[in-house]
Amino acid sequence: MQQTTTPGSAPDSFTDQDLRDALADANLPTLLAALAHVTGEDRWIESPFVPTSPPDLGDHDSGGFAEDVQDRIRAEAFDVLRRLRDGEVEPAPQPDPDRLVRILSATLGEELPEGYGHLLGEELGIYDRSSVPASTVGEQSPLRVAIIGAGLSGLCLAIRLEQARIPYVVIEKNDDVGGTWHENFYPGCGVDTPSNLYSLSFALNPDWTRYFAGRDELAEYWRSLADRWDVRRNIVFSTEVVSAAYDEEQASWKIVTRAADGLEDELDADVLVSAVGLLNRPSVPAIRGLDTFEGPCLHTARWDREIDITGKRVAVIGTGASAMQFVPAAAGVASEVRVFQRSPQWAMPHPNYRRDIPDGVAFLNRHVPNYQGWYRLRLFWRMGDKLHGLLQIDPEYPHPDRAINRGNDRLRKILTSHIESELEGRPDLLAKSLPSYPPYGKRLLIDNGWFRTIRRDDVDLVTENIETVTPRGVRTTDGTEYEADIIVLATGFDAVQVLGSVDIRGRDGTSLREVWGDDDGRAYLGITVPGFPNFFCLYGPNTNTGHGGTVVAGTEIQVQYVTSVLAEMIDEGLASIEVRQDTFDRYDDELGEALSRTIWTHPGMTTYYRNSRGRVVTNSPWQYIEYWRRAHQPNMDDFEVESALSPAARMDGRSA
């Protein structure tokens, strides 16, 4: 089904010269894919229009074509798009799954594995992911859903429930939507996933100004979604969920909330969905003396807009993703930046990281049918499942000290060469900056000018362990005290304490915290838990995609799963639904076995993905396609269900 909200779904009004100018900026493999799609003609994906395989992570705009072939593609594309604009030809019917795979394979210059077609159609926005209960067509559902959190996943679910006419309420602790992108606004803050991947498949944003968007642009995108689908009227802002308890008699959840003024309230819902995600609780390191520092000391996720780092001595603790963005932004503004590093990070250069999107590309995104969608699909494969093999342990690989398989070792050499070139002439920094563990052992970062920044005279990289924070700065174990005006904790999030701030109790009053412990969340598909009927998680345990791509794709798969279950409940008149223990156990065993083959369990790895006992809690071992196959269509045999009859009526039925 064609999504009418997808940008570029039909040609719009533009002049011939506008189109010619824009085509000069076109990514030719993407343009060929869009033309094959809109015309239904194979000539766009056959010789001489078959590009070479991209040599790196760049867009490969020319496709490797000779100049005369590039000119021919643009000229013939102009003719087709002009005739579409003028109504001289009609767009072809939407491609079937096999054709989608053929188009993407041809325009990537490599063959995709079988079975990706339907997933590609959903990611492209031409196959519908929404689930509307048959019994609610033309009327509203009797089911009421409560969602905790109005971040990325909470908004996605709210929009889908709005479309399905299923009543819902969202409880959000902040005063606006956006979650991570509302809370984080430290200098340099932005996304390290390409903007075109970091958006909903049915709501692509043709107005991105950068290939990797900054924080303000991201926050505005999520706010615009809330406005566009009018979901704000169902969001309770500045309010936290304190507790939620399942009432077996009523087959509903009793939810206690607390507003910013401290007043508590109660509400009932048939279904409870956690959309709090994994990255919402800042991790504050247990460093002695941290509370004695006399100047401002703040976490990047709790930045104070009143703080001015201009001319100040800034001490940064941590070298993860937020530090890699903050430090280059702070250097040259602060008088000095001193970074305290526990371990070095692998960082990948990306040619588009600092690039603005050209006006011509923005024009194509808006006016050429599915141009932006096909650009996104290329990223989806090249930065997603294509990389999955790099994380799989080869037990026969002879050099496990440096890599886990041949591909991983090739990547290590590429990244090492990049770091060496960036730090040429600085053996002191190179010794501090080359990781000793295989790539992907920790999250692989995008180099935001990090290595060039630490070369600066006003930036210092300290690798001695911190002994204590003093009133005036930071003292390391070698006895050196480094004075600072501001301390910045770039120490990430406590991702393994899933739902740690909410007391959730299922059947018989059993606490989710009792089942999971402090840091061992487990759920079937990362979504639902035995003993907790009518309860679902989004971006829950073991759903983070550690091999690449974007959290958005996984979130949409989970939202599709949850809305499909809700549709089944409504159509079948079910009061409750609960995943079977044997289904959960079987999945948990498969999950553990698959995780055991990934780099995160490799000897010597330390990562926030793992809990205090070494189990990987956050990451999924599956490719997108494998997770999609498991979660695309719920199997109702996986659940224990109860009808909407009252307990007494059910007992009468058994007696009869």
C-alpha positions in Angstrom: 0.0 0.0 0.0 1.4 3.4 -1.0 1.9 5.7 2.0 0.6 9.1 0.9 2.8 10.8 3.6 6.0 9.7 2.0 8.0 12.6 0.5 8.5 12.4 -3.2 5.5 10.1 -3.7 4.4 12.1 -6.7 6.0 14.7 -9.0 5.2 18.3 -7.9 5.3 21.5 -9.8 8.8 22.6 -10.9 10.4 24.2 -13.9 12.6 22.4 -16.4 15.6 24.3 -15.3 14.9 23.4 -11.6 15.0 19.7 -12.6 18.1 20.0 -14.7 20.0 21.8 -11.9 18.9 19.2 -9.3 19.9 16.3 -11.5 23.4 17.6 -11.6 23.6 16.9 -7.8 21.9 13.4 -8.0 23.3 10.3 -6.6 23.1 8.3 -9.8 22.6 4.8 -8.3 19.7 6.2 -6.2 18.3 8.0 -9.2 18.4 4.8 -11.3 16.6 2.9 -8.5 13.9 5.6 -8.4 13.5 5.5 -12.2 13.2 1.7 -12.2 10.6 2.0 -9.5 8.4 4.7 -11.1 8.6 3.4 -14.6 8.5 -0.3 -14.0 11.2 -0.6 -16.7 14.2 -2.9 -16.3 16.4 -0.9 -18.6 17.4 1.3 -15.6 19.0 -1.6 -13.9 20.7 -3.2 -16.9 23.8 -2.5 -18.8 25.1 0.2 -19.3 23.3 1.5 -16.2 24.7 -0.9 -13.6 27.0 0.9 -11.2 30.1 -0.5 -9.6 30.1 -1.6 -5.9 30.8 1.4 -3.6 34.4 1.5 -2.5 33.7 2.9 1.0 31.0 4.4 3.1 30.7 7.4 0.9 27.6 7.9 -1.3 29.4 7.0 -4.5 27.4 9.6 -6.4 28.9 8.9 -9.8 28.2 5.2 -9.5 31.6 4.7 -11.2 30.1 5.5 -14.6 32.0 7.2 -17.4 31.2 10.8 -18.0 29.2 10.1 -21.1 27.0 7.5 -19.3 26.5 10.0 -16.4 25.3 12.5 -18.9 23.0 10.0 -20.6 21.4 9.0 -17.3 20.7 12.6 -16.4 19.3 13.4 -19.8 17.0 10.4 -19.9 15.9 10.9 -16.3 15.0 14.5 -17.1 12.7 13.3 -20.0 11.0 10.7 -17.8 10.4 13.1 -14.8 9.2 15.9 -17.0 6.6 13.7 -18.7 5.5 12.4 -15.2 5.2 16.0 -14.1 3.1 16.9 -17.1 0.9 13.9 -16.8 2.0 12.4 -20.1 2.7 9.1 -18.4 1.4 7.4 -15.3 3.6 5.9 -12.5 4.0 2.1 -12.7 2.3 -0.1 -10.1 4.3 -0.6 -6.9 7.0 -3.2 -7.3 6.6 -6.7 -5.7 9.1 -7.9 -3.2 11.3 -9.7 -5.7 11.6 -6.7 -7.9 12.6 -4.5 -4.9 15.5 -6.9 -4.2 16.5 -6.8 -7.9 16.5 -3.0 -8.0 18.5 -2.6 -4.9 21.0 -5.3 -5.8 21.5 -3.8 -9.3 22.0 -0.3 -8.0 24.3 -1.4 -5.2 26.5 -3.4 -7.5 26.1 -6.5 -5.3 23.6 -9.2 -4.7 21.4 -9.1 -1.6 20.5 -12.4 0.0 17.0 -13.8 -0.6 14.0 -12.9 1.5 14.6 -9.1 2.0 11.9 -7.9 -0.4 9.0 -7.4 2.0 11.1 -5.8 4.6 12.6 -3.4 2.0 9.0 -2.5 0.9 8.2 -1.6 4.5 11.3 0.4 4.9 10.6 2.2 1.6 7.1 3.1 2.9 5.2 1.4 0.1 4.1 -1.7 2.1 1.8 -0.8 5.0 3.1 -1.5 8.5 0.0 -0.3 10.3 -2.5 -2.8 11.8 -6.1 -1.6 12.0 -8.4 -4.0 13.8 -11.2 -5.1 11.5 -13.8 -4.5 14.2 -12.8 -0.8 14.6 -13.2 0.2 11.0 -15.4 3.3 11.1 -15.5 3.3 14.9 -13.3 3.5 17.9 -11.7 0.5 19.7 -12.9 -0.4 23.2 -9.3 -1.0 24.2 -7.4 1.7 26.1 -3.5 1.8 26.0 -1.2 3.6 28.3 2.3 4.4 27.0 5.2 5.4 29.2 7.4 7.9 27.3 7.0 10.2 24.3 10.4 9.6 22.8 11.0 8.0 19.4 9.3 4.7 20.1 6.4 6.2 22.2 5.6 8.6 19.4 5.8 6.0 16.7 3.3 3.8 18.7 1.0 6.7 19.5 0.8 7.6 15.7 0.0 4.0 14.8 -2.7 3.9 17.5 -4.1 7.2 16.3 -4.4 5.7 12.8 -6.0 2.5 14.2 -8.5 4.5 16.3 -7.3 2.7 19.4 -7.6 5.1 22.5 -4.3 5.8 24.2 -2.6 8.1 26.7 1.1 8.9 26.8 2.7 9.8 30.1 5.9 11.8 29.6 8.2 13.0 32.3 9.5 16.0 30.2 7.6 19.0 29.1 7.9 18.1 25.4 8.2 15.1 23.1 11.5 13.8 21.7 13.0 11.8 24.6 16.8 11.7 24.0 16.6 14.6 21.6 14.7 16.7 24.1 17.0 16.0 27.0 20.4 16.1 25.3 21.6 19.5 24.1 25.3 19.7 25.0 27.6 21.5 22.6 28.2 19.4 19.5 25.2 17.1 20.2 23.8 15.3 17.2 23.2 11.9 15.6 25.9 9.5 14.5 23.4 7.7 12.3 22.7 9.2 8.8 19.6 11.5 9.1 17.8 9.6 6.3 18.0 6.4 8.4 17.0 8.2 11.6 13.4 8.9 10.6 10.2 6.8 10.4 9.6 4.9 7.2 6.2 6.5 6.8 7.4 10.0 7.6 10.6 10.6 5.8 11.9 14.1 6.2 12.8 15.8 2.9 14.0 18.9 4.7 17.1 17.5 6.5 19.9 20.1 6.0 22.8 17.8 6.9 23.6 14.2 6.2 24.1 13.7 9.9 21.6 16.0 11.7 22.4 18.1 14.7 20.4 18.0 17.9 18.1 20.9 17.2 17.0 19.6 13.8 16.4 16.1 15.3 14.3 17.6 18.1 12.2 19.6 15.6 11.6 16.5 13.5 10.1 14.6 16.5 8.1 17.6 17.6 6.7 17.9 14.0 5.5 14.3 14.1 3.6 14.9 17.3 1.9 18.0 15.7 1.3 16.4 12.3 -0.6 13.4 13.7 -2.2 15.5 16.5 -1.0 13.2 19.3 -0.2 15.9 21.8 -3.8 16.0 23.0 -3.3 12.5 24.4 0.1 13.2 26.1 0.3 14.1 29.8 3.5 16.1 30.1 5.8 16.7 33.1 4.5 13.6 34.7 6.2 10.4 35.7 4.9 6.9 36.1 5.6 5.8 39.7 4.1 2.3 39.6 1.8 0.1 37.6 0.1 -3.0 38.9 -1.9 -5.6 37.0 -5.5 -6.2 38.3 -6.3 -9.8 37.4 -9.9 -9.5 38.3 -10.4 -6.5 35.9 -7.7 -7.6 33.4 -6.3 -4.1 33.4 -3.4 -2.0 34.7 -3.7 0.4 37.7 -1.2 3.2 37.1 0.1 5.7 39.6 1.6 8.9 38.2 3.3 11.9 39.8 3.2 15.4 38.3 6.0 17.9 38.6 4.3 19.6 41.6 4.3 16.2 43.5 0.6 15.5 43.1 -0.2 11.9 42.4 -3.0 10.5 40.3 -4.3 7.2 39.2 -5.5 5.9 35.8 -6.6 2.6 34.4 -5.6 1.1 31.1 -6.2 -2.3 29.5 -2.7 -2.4 28.0 0.6 -0.9 29.3 3.5 -0.2 27.0 7.0 0.9 28.2 8.6 3.2 25.7 11.3 4.5 28.0 14.0 2.8 26.0 17.6 2.0 27.1 19.3 5.4 27.0 17.4 7.5 29.5 19.3 7.1 32.8 22.7 8.9 32.8 25.6 6.8 34.2 27.4 8.7 36.8 30.8 7.1 37.7 31.6 6.3 41.3 34.6 8.6 41.5 35.7 9.6 45.0 35.3 13.3 45.7 33.0 14.0 42.8 30.6 15.9 45.1 33.5 18.1 46.5 34.3 19.9 43.3 33.6 23.6 43.7 32.8 24.4 40.1 30.0 23.1 37.9 30.0 19.3 37.4 27.4 18.1 35.0 26.6 15.1 32.8 26.2 15.7 29.0 22.6 14.3 29.3 21.9 16.9 32.0 23.5 19.9 30.4 22.8 23.4 31.8 22.1 26.0 29.1 23.4 28.7 31.5 26.9 27.1 31.5 29.3 29.0 29.3 32.5 27.2 28.6 34.2 30.2 26.9 37.7 30.7 28.2 37.2 28.0 30.9 39.3 25.0 31.8 37.1 22.0 31.0 37.8 18.5 32.3 36.0 15.8 30.3 35.7 12.3 31.9 34.9 9.7 29.3 35.7 9.1 25.6 32.5 7.6 24.2 30.0 8.9 21.7 29.0 12.1 23.6 32.7 12.9 24.3 33.6 12.5 20.6 31.0 15.1 19.8 31.5 17.5 22.7 35.3 17.7 22.7 35.7 18.9 19.1 32.9 21.4 19.8 34.6 22.7 23.0 38.1 22.9 21.7 38.9 26.5 20.7 36.0 27.8 22.8 37.3 26.7 26.2 40.8 27.9 27.2 41.8 24.2 27.5 40.1 20.9 27.3 41.5 17.9 29.2 40.1 14.5 28.5 40.4 11.7 31.0 40.4 8.4 29.0 39.8 5.0 30.5 40.2 3.1 27.2 40.5 4.2 23.6 37.7 3.8 21.1 37.6 2.6 17.5 36.2 5.4 15.3 35.2 5.2 11.7 35.7 8.2 9.3 32.6 9.0 7.3 32.9 11.5 4.3 29.3 12.8 4.9 29.6 13.4 8.6 30.0 17.2 8.3 28.4 17.7 4.9 25.3 19.8 4.2 22.8 18.3 1.9 23.0 20.1 -1.5 20.0 22.1 -2.7 19.7 19.8 -5.7 19.5 16.7 -3.5 16.9 18.4 -1.3 14.9 19.1 -4.5 15.1 15.5 -5.6 14.0 14.3 -2.1 10.9 16.5 -2.4 9.9 16.0 -6.1 11.2 12.7 -7.4 9.0 9.7 -6.5 10.8 7.6 -3.9 14.2 9.1 -4.5 14.8 9.7 -0.8 13.4 6.2 0.0 15.8 4.5 -2.2 18.7 6.5 -0.9 17.6 5.3 2.6 17.4 1.7 1.5 21.0 1.8 0.2 22.1 3.0 3.7 19.8 0.4 5.3 21.8 -2.4 3.7 25.3 -0.9 3.6 25.3 0.3 7.2 23.1 -2.5 8.5 22.9 -6.2 7.7 25.9 -6.1 5.3 28.1 -5.5 8.4 26.6 -8.3 10.6 29.3 -10.8 9.7 32.0 -8.5 11.1 30.6 -9.2 14.6 30.5 -13.0 14.4 33.3 -15.0 16.1 35.2 -17.4 13.9 36.5 -19.9 16.5 39.2 -21.0 14.0 40.5 -17.6 13.4 44.2 -17.7 14.3 44.6 -14.2 15.8 41.8 -13.8 18.4 43.9 -11.3 20.3 43.4 -8.6 17.6 40.2 -9.7 15.7 37.4 -12.3 15.6 37.4 -13.1 11.9 39.0 -12.1 8.6 36.6 -9.3 7.8 36.9 -7.9 11.3 40.7 -7.9 10.9 40.5 -6.1 7.6 38.3 -3.5 9.3 40.9 -3.2 12.1 43.6 -2.5 9.6 41.5 0.2 7.9 40.7 1.9 11.2 44.3 1.6 12.4 45.5 3.2 9.1 43.0 6.1 9.7 44.1 6.7 13.2 47.8 6.6 12.2 47.2 9.1 9.4 45.3 11.4 11.7 48.0 11.2 14.4 51.1 11.2 12.0 54.1 12.6 13.8 52.5 12.2 17.3 53.7 8.8 18.5 52.7 9.8 22.1 49.0 10.2 21.1 49.1 7.2 18.8 50.1 5.0 21.7 47.2 6.3 23.7 44.7 6.1 20.9 45.0 2.7 19.3 42.6 0.2 20.9 43.9 -3.3 21.8 40.6 -5.0 21.3 38.8 -6.0 18.1 36.6 -3.5 16.3 32.9 -3.6 17.5 34.0 -4.9 20.9 32.6 -1.6 22.1 30.3 0.6 20.1 32.0 1.7 16.9 32.0 5.5 16.7 32.0 8.0 13.9 35.1 10.2 13.9 33.9 13.7 14.5 37.4 15.2 14.1 38.4 13.6 17.4 41.9 12.6 16.5 42.7 16.0 14.9 41.3 17.7 18.0 43.5 15.9 20.5 46.5 17.1 18.5 45.7 20.7 19.5 47.9 22.6 21.9 44.9 23.4 24.0 43.7 19.8 24.3 45.3 17.2 26.6 44.6 13.4 26.6 45.2 11.9 30.0 45.3 8.1 30.3 46.3 7.8 34.0 43.5 6.5 36.1 41.6 9.0 38.2 42.2 8.7 41.9 39.9 11.4 43.1 38.1 14.6 42.3 39.3 17.5 44.4 37.6 20.8 45.1 39.8 22.4 42.3 40.0 19.6 39.7 41.0 16.0 39.1 43.9 14.1 40.6 45.2 10.9 38.9 46.9 7.9 40.5 50.4 9.2 39.6 49.7 12.1 42.0 49.2 14.8 39.3 46.4 17.3 40.0 44.7 18.9 37.0 42.9 22.1 37.9 39.5 22.7 36.1 36.7 25.2 36.1 34.1 22.8 34.8 33.9 19.0 34.9 31.9 17.3 32.2 30.8 13.7 32.6 30.6 12.2 29.1 30.0 8.7 30.6 26.9 7.6 28.8 23.9 5.8 30.2 23.1 3.0 32.5 21.5 1.0 29.7 21.3 -2.4 31.5 18.9 -1.1 34.2 15.8 -1.4 32.0 12.8 0.2 33.6 14.7 0.7 36.8 12.7 3.8 37.8 9.2 2.3 37.6 7.7 -0.3 40.0 5.8 -2.7 37.6 3.9 -5.6 39.1 2.2 -8.4 37.2 0.3 -11.4 38.2 0.2 -12.1 42.0 1.9 -8.8 42.6 5.2 -10.1 41.2 7.6 -7.2 40.6 9.4 -6.9 37.3 12.5 -5.9 39.3 12.3 -9.2 41.2 12.1 -11.1 37.9 14.9 -9.2 36.2 17.1 -8.2 39.1 18.9 -4.9 38.9 20.4 -5.4 35.5 19.2 -8.6 33.8 16.2 -7.6 31.7 14.8 -10.4 29.5 11.7 -10.4 27.2 10.4 -12.5 24.4 11.5 -10.6 21.2 12.6 -7.9 23.7 8.9 -7.0 23.8 6.8 -9.1 26.3 7.4 -11.0 29.6 5.7 -14.1 31.1 3.7 -13.2 34.2 2.9 -9.7 32.9 -0.3 -9.8 30.8 -1.1 -6.9 28.5 2.4 -5.5 29.0 4.8 -4.7 26.2 8.2 -3.0 25.8 9.6 -1.0 23.0 13.4 -0.8 22.6 13.5 -3.3 25.4 16.1 -5.9 26.4 18.3 -7.2 23.6 16.8 -5.0 20.9 19.7 -2.6 20.3 21.2 -3.3 16.9 24.9 -3.4 17.6 26.0 -4.2 14.1 24.9 -0.9 12.6 21.9 0.7 10.9 19.4 2.5 13.1 17.3 2.0 16.2 14.3 3.3 14.2 14.0 0.2 12.0 13.9 -2.1 15.0 11.4 0.2 16.8 9.1 0.1 13.8 9.2 -3.7 13.7 8.3 -3.8 17.4 5.5 -1.3 17.0 4.1 -3.3 14.2 4.2 -6.4 16.4 2.5 -4.7 19.3 -0.3 -3.1 17.2 -0.8 -6.5 15.5 -1.3 -8.1 18.9 -3.7 -5.4 19.9 -5.7 -5.8 16.7 -6.0 -9.5 17.5 -7.2 -8.8 21.0 -9.8 -6.4 19.7 -11.0 -8.6 16.9 -11.1 -11.7 19.0 -12.6 -10.0 22.1 -9.7 -10.9 24.4 -9.3 -9.4 27.8 -5.7 -10.5 28.3 -2.8 -11.9 26.5 0.4 -13.2 28.0 3.4 -14.8 26.4 3.8 -18.5 27.3 6.6 -19.5 29.5 7.8 -22.2 27.2 7.8 -19.7 24.3 9.9 -17.3 26.3 12.3 -20.0 27.5 12.9 -21.3 24.0 13.5 -17.8 22.7 15.8 -17.0 25.6 17.9 -20.1 24.9 18.2 -19.2 21.2 19.1 -15.6 22.1 21.8 -16.7 24.5 23.3 -19.1 22.0 23.3 -16.5 19.2 24.9 -13.9 21.6 27.6 -16.4 22.5 28.9 -16.2 18.9 29.1 -12.4 18.9 32.1 -10.2 19.6 30.6 -8.8 22.8 31.3 -12.1 24.6 34.8 -12.3 23.3 37.4 -12.6 26.1 38.6 -9.3 27.4 35.6 -7.2 26.2 34.2 -4.6 28.6 31.2 -2.7 27.4 28.0 -1.1 28.7 26.1 -3.7 26.7 26.9 -6.3 29.5 25.6 -6.5 33.0 27.5 -7.2 36.2 27.6 -10.9 35.5 28.8 -10.5 31.9 25.5 -11.2 30.1 24.7 -9.0 27.1 21.5 -7.2 28.1 21.1 -4.4 25.5 22.1 -5.8 22.1 20.4 -8.1 19.7 22.4 -10.8 17.9 20.1 -10.9 15.0 20.3 -9.3 11.6 17.3 -7.0 10.9 15.9 -9.6 8.5 16.1 -12.3 11.1 14.4 -10.2 13.8 11.8 -9.1 11.2 11.0 -12.7 10.4 10.5 -13.5 14.1 8.4 -10.4 14.9 6.6 -9.5 11.6 3.5 -11.4 12.3 2.6 -12.5 15.9 1.9 -16.2 16.3 -1.1 -16.3 18.7 -0.1 -19.9 19.8 2.8 -18.1 21.6 0.3 -16.6 24.1 -2.0 -17.6 26.9 -5.2 -15.6 26.3 -8.4 -14.9 28.2 -11.7 -13.8 26.7 -13.4 -10.6 27.7 -15.9 -12.5 29.8 -15.9 -11.9 33.5 -14.2 -14.4 35.8 -17.6 -15.6 37.1 -18.9 -16.0 33.5 -15.8 -18.0 32.6 -16.4 -20.3 35.6 -20.0 -20.7 34.6 -18.9 -21.6 31.1 -16.5 -24.3 32.5 -19.3 -25.7 34.7 -21.6 -25.9 31.7 
